[in-house]
Amino acid sequence: MTFIRKVKTASGATAVQIVRKESGRIVQVDHIGSAHTKEQLETLVILAKKRLIGNQIIMFPEHEPPKIILKKPVSRLLFDVLASQYASLGFQAVKDKVFSYLCLARMVEPVSKLDSIRVIEELGVGTLSNAGIHRCLKRIIGKDYRKIVTDLCFAHAEKRLALVLYDVTSLYFEIQKEDEFRKSGMSKERRLEPQIIIGLLVNQQGFPLQIHSFEGNTAETKTILPVMEAFKKEHGLINITVVADAAMLSKNNLEALEKAGYTYIVGSKLQKIPYDIAEYRKTSTLSDLQIITTNLTDKKRIIYQYREKRATLDLRNIEKQVKKAQEVVMGTRTDKRTKFLTQTTKNRILNQKLIEKAKSLIGIKGYVTNLLLPDQEIVSLYHELWQVEKAFRMSKSDLKARPIFHHRRDSIEAHLTIVFTALAVSKSMEKLTGITIKRFIKTIRPIRTGNVIINGKEYQTEAEMFPEVKKIMDKLQRGY
């Protein structure tokens, strides 16, 4: 026997189910849905009756089969969750719905501004026009939305802010001719197109604090001081430690940072075997995680650490480069620029001296600092730099900050403000859920809601919560 039953749930809703019994025992229960209103209950009962009848021919129908029309389903649940997190960071202070839609749409599916209209429609929050989006880009610059957003990001991270991480990257443009802003320079992606340089400042957890752009031919070492000074001045900071990689290391930079009152941890470029390590190796062998320190001044020192794992990786890379150079010498490879290769007017030979020098440095990493903390703690703090690298990877892949198709600098800066805001919401979501924003979107986006029209009357459907989704929602603690 198969029948329809209605039962009360723990949340107070009424569940509609199709139940099948055999020999007085329930052997199957199909859950149709849960209703919170009388209208929803009527809709679910109609749907249950239709499913119960299936393809059977009704000889004596009591009613005509209901005419059911499904209107366009939308990912409203996804939008509500993202919008809630956007608001929790205080970004509603911007007071621009179009801006918030563009930021959230970039998290869901990073596409062109024009195609963002489609994404926003799929989220069920209305329709935007191309002209409306471009008006928004002008407001972003005219009303300085970036200042509002970065102030809110600082307020969110201020309580735990004692150390900031800084790194730069390059973003290229699909153009051939450079201008005053987009210039050819040293590209991290080895591209030839005009580019700009982006400096990103994040806290120890990778939450973004500030973003700055520079002309494409600006040297990395010339970006850190302007960014840090602007950050310090804007927020009235006194004691702050900056962590940056070896690309930021220059004598002028370190002197300027010290003069400005900063403490720092900066990666050290090893051009030759450090004296203290060379002396130590005369009588002993370096062991895994061993640290040797060289004092430069009363406050400044270089910390060298040897790691076996790094040594194995370094040696493997050296062997690959040597093999590549050997192939060039033998004429089986035609690379013009090859490491460990010396080219004379007559022939090409392996540079054995350079090879031996590289092998003497395997496994060793240096850290320059004026911070009065234990050596191992300095090393651990430097390793947090992967957080800013992770943030750059997210902005370039998940949020697709590159390539940029805007032409005017104002539009480019507006685009970067949208990406920066989306990055802040994404990092906040990741911290709360424990999963990447990419996986979060992939999990929640397929859950659709919408309206159905039954016999001319419209009813709103609710989203069905799968166990994985419910678990994520519980972590967010937003009442879903």
SVG drawing of the C-alpha trace seen along z (x, -y; Angstrom):
<svg xmlns="http://www.w3.org/2000/svg" viewBox="-15 -62 103 71">
<polyline fill="none" stroke="black" stroke-width="0.4" points="0.0,0.0 1.3,-3.4 -0.1,-6.7 0.7,-10.3 1.3,-11.4 2.0,-14.7 4.2,-14.8 5.5,-17.6 9.3,-18.1 11.4,-19.3 11.6,-22.8 7.8,-23.1 7.4,-22.6 5.1,-20.0 6.9,-17.3 5.0,-15.8 6.0,-12.2 5.0,-9.3 5.1,-6.1 4.9,-2.5 3.9,0.3 4.2,4.1 2.7,6.5 2.0,3.6 5.7,2.4 7.0,-0.8 9.6,0.2 10.1,-3.1 9.7,-6.8 10.1,-9.4 10.4,-12.9 8.7,-15.5 9.5,-18.6 8.7,-20.6 6.1,-23.4 6.0,-26.4 2.7,-27.9 -0.7,-26.6 0.0,-27.5 3.3,-25.6 1.6,-22.6 -1.1,-22.6 1.7,-22.8 3.6,-19.9 0.5,-17.7 -0.3,-18.4 3.2,-17.4 3.1,-14.3 -0.2,-13.2 1.3,-13.7 4.4,-11.7 2.2,-9.0 0.1,-8.7 3.1,-8.7 2.3,-7.4 -0.8,-5.5 -3.9,-6.0 -6.7,-7.5 -10.0,-6.0 -12.1,-8.0 -10.1,-11.2 -11.5,-13.3 -9.6,-16.3 -7.8,-17.3 -4.0,-16.9 -2.5,-20.1 -0.7,-22.3 2.7,-23.0 5.1,-25.6 8.6,-26.1 9.9,-29.6 13.6,-30.3 15.5,-28.9 18.2,-31.0 21.1,-30.5 19.6,-32.8 20.9,-30.9 24.5,-31.4 23.9,-35.1 22.3,-35.4 25.3,-33.7 27.9,-35.8 25.9,-39.0 25.7,-38.2 29.5,-37.9 30.0,-41.0 27.8,-42.9 29.5,-41.3 32.8,-42.9 30.9,-46.3 31.2,-46.7 27.6,-47.9 29.0,-51.2 29.9,-51.7 26.1,-52.1 26.2,-51.0 24.3,-47.8 25.8,-47.6 29.3,-47.6 28.3,-44.8 26.8,-42.8 29.9,-43.1 32.1,-42.0 30.0,-39.0 29.5,-38.0 33.3,-38.0 33.5,-35.5 30.9,-33.2 32.2,-33.4 34.9,-35.9 34.0,-37.1 34.0,-40.4 31.9,-43.3 29.4,-42.7 29.0,-39.0 28.6,-39.8 25.0,-40.8 24.3,-37.1 25.9,-36.0 23.9,-38.5 20.7,-37.4 21.5,-33.8 21.9,-34.8 18.3,-36.1 19.0,-39.7 17.6,-41.6 19.0,-42.9 21.9,-45.4 22.7,-47.3 26.1,-47.7 25.7,-51.5 24.9,-51.0 28.0,-49.0 30.2,-51.7 28.5,-54.4 29.4,-52.2 33.1,-52.1 33.1,-55.9 31.6,-56.0 34.3,-53.7 36.9,-56.2 34.9,-59.4 33.8,-58.4 37.0,-56.5 35.4,-53.2 38.9,-51.6 39.6,-53.9 36.3,-52.8 37.0,-49.1 40.6,-49.2 39.7,-51.1 37.1,-48.4 39.6,-45.6 42.1,-47.3 39.4,-47.5 38.6,-43.8 42.3,-42.8 43.5,-45.5 43.2,-43.4 45.6,-40.8 47.8,-43.1 51.5,-43.1 53.0,-41.8 52.2,-42.4 53.3,-40.5 54.1,-42.2 54.7,-40.9 54.3,-42.1 53.1,-40.6 52.5,-41.8 49.3,-41.9 49.5,-42.1 47.2,-43.6 46.0,-42.3 47.5,-45.3 50.7,-45.8 51.3,-49.5 52.3,-50.8 51.2,-54.1 52.2,-56.1 50.8,-53.4 50.9,-50.2 54.6,-49.6 56.8,-46.7 58.9,-45.5 60.1,-42.4 57.1,-40.1 56.7,-37.3 54.8,-35.4 57.5,-35.9 55.1,-37.8 56.0,-40.6 52.8,-42.6 52.6,-45.9 51.8,-45.4 51.3,-47.1 52.9,-46.1 50.6,-45.3 51.7,-45.5 49.5,-43.6 49.7,-43.9 48.0,-41.2 48.0,-40.2 49.5,-37.0 46.3,-35.1 46.4,-36.3 43.5,-38.8 44.1,-41.7 44.9,-45.1 45.9,-47.3 46.5,-47.1 48.6,-49.5 49.4,-49.7 52.6,-51.0 53.8,-51.6 54.8,-48.4 58.5,-49.1 58.8,-49.9 61.4,-47.8 60.0,-45.6 62.4,-47.1 61.0,-50.6 57.4,-49.6 57.7,-48.4 58.6,-51.8 55.7,-53.8 53.2,-51.1 54.4,-50.8 54.6,-54.6 51.1,-55.0 49.8,-52.2 51.6,-53.6 50.4,-57.1 46.8,-56.2 46.3,-54.2 48.6,-56.0 50.8,-52.9 53.9,-53.0 55.3,-49.5 54.9,-47.3 56.9,-44.4 57.0,-43.8 57.9,-40.5 59.0,-40.4 60.9,-38.1 64.4,-38.5 63.2,-40.6 62.7,-43.5 66.2,-43.2 68.4,-46.1 70.8,-48.1 68.8,-51.3 65.5,-49.6 66.7,-48.2 68.3,-51.5 65.0,-53.3 62.9,-50.8 65.1,-51.2 65.1,-55.0 61.3,-55.0 61.1,-52.9 60.1,-49.5 61.2,-46.1 61.5,-43.6 62.2,-40.1 63.4,-40.0 64.7,-37.0 68.4,-37.2 69.9,-36.5 72.8,-34.1 75.4,-34.9 78.2,-33.0 78.6,-30.7 78.4,-32.7 81.7,-33.0 80.3,-31.6 78.9,-28.5 82.1,-28.0 84.1,-28.1 81.6,-25.7 81.9,-23.2 85.7,-22.9 85.1,-20.8 81.4,-19.7 78.5,-18.9 75.2,-20.8 72.3,-18.9 68.6,-19.3 67.1,-22.6 70.4,-23.8 70.7,-27.6 73.8,-29.7 73.6,-33.4 75.8,-36.3 75.5,-39.6 75.8,-42.6 75.2,-45.3 74.0,-45.5 70.4,-45.1 70.7,-43.6 71.6,-40.0 71.4,-37.3 69.9,-34.0 70.9,-31.0 69.0,-27.8 69.8,-24.5 67.0,-22.1 67.5,-18.6 64.2,-18.8 65.2,-22.1 68.7,-20.6 67.1,-17.7 64.9,-20.0 67.8,-22.4 70.0,-19.5 67.3,-18.1 66.9,-21.5 70.6,-21.9 70.8,-18.5 68.0,-19.5 69.8,-22.7 73.1,-20.8 71.4,-18.3 69.9,-21.1 73.3,-22.8 74.9,-19.5 72.3,-19.1 73.1,-22.5 76.9,-21.7 76.1,-18.4 74.0,-20.3 70.7,-18.5 69.2,-21.6 69.1,-25.2 68.2,-27.3 70.0,-30.6 69.9,-31.3 71.0,-28.4 72.3,-28.4 75.7,-26.7 76.8,-27.4 79.8,-29.4 79.8,-30.5 83.0,-31.5 83.6,-32.6 84.3,-29.0 82.3,-26.8 80.1,-26.3 81.3,-24.5 79.9,-23.7 80.7,-26.3 82.0,-23.9 82.9,-26.7 79.3,-28.0 78.0,-24.4 80.1,-23.8 79.1,-27.2 75.4,-26.4 75.9,-23.0 77.7,-24.6 74.5,-26.7 71.9,-23.9 69.5,-23.7 70.6,-27.1 68.2,-30.0 69.0,-33.4 66.8,-35.8 67.8,-39.4 66.1,-41.0 66.4,-43.7 63.6,-42.1 64.7,-40.9 63.1,-37.5 64.6,-34.0 66.1,-32.8 63.6,-30.0 60.7,-32.3 62.1,-34.7 62.2,-31.8 58.7,-30.7 57.4,-34.2 59.0,-34.5 57.4,-31.2 54.0,-33.0 54.8,-34.8 53.0,-32.0 49.8,-33.7 50.3,-36.7 51.4,-34.4 48.2,-32.4 46.2,-35.6 47.8,-36.5 47.1,-33.1 43.5,-33.4 43.1,-36.8 44.8,-35.6 43.0,-32.3 39.7,-32.1 39.0,-35.9 40.8,-36.2 42.3,-39.7 44.3,-39.0 44.3,-39.8 42.7,-43.3 40.8,-44.5 40.2,-48.1 42.1,-50.9 41.8,-54.0 43.7,-54.0 40.5,-54.9 38.8,-51.8 41.8,-49.7 41.9,-51.0 38.1,-50.4 38.6,-46.8 41.4,-46.3 39.1,-47.7 36.4,-45.1 39.0,-42.3 40.4,-43.4 36.9,-43.6 36.1,-40.1 39.4,-38.8 38.5,-40.1 35.1,-38.4 36.7,-35.2 39.4,-35.0 36.8,-35.6 34.6,-32.8 37.5,-30.4 38.4,-31.1 34.8,-30.4 34.2,-27.3 37.6,-25.8 37.3,-25.1 38.5,-27.1 36.1,-29.7 36.2,-27.7 34.9,-24.6 32.3,-26.6 30.9,-28.1 30.9,-24.7 29.0,-23.2 26.4,-25.9 25.8,-27.2 23.8,-24.2 21.2,-24.6 18.4,-26.5 15.2,-28.1 12.5,-29.7 8.8,-29.8 6.3,-27.3 3.0,-28.1 0.3,-25.5 -3.0,-26.0 -2.3,-29.7 -1.3,-30.2 2.3,-31.0 4.2,-29.4 7.7,-29.9 10.0,-26.9 12.6,-26.4 16.1,-25.1 16.8,-21.5 19.7,-21.3 22.1,-18.4 24.2,-17.2 27.4,-18.8 25.6,-22.1 24.0,-22.1 27.5,-21.5 28.9,-24.5 26.0,-26.6 26.4,-25.6 30.0,-26.8 28.9,-30.2 26.4,-30.6 24.2,-32.7 20.9,-31.0 20.5,-29.1"/>
</svg>
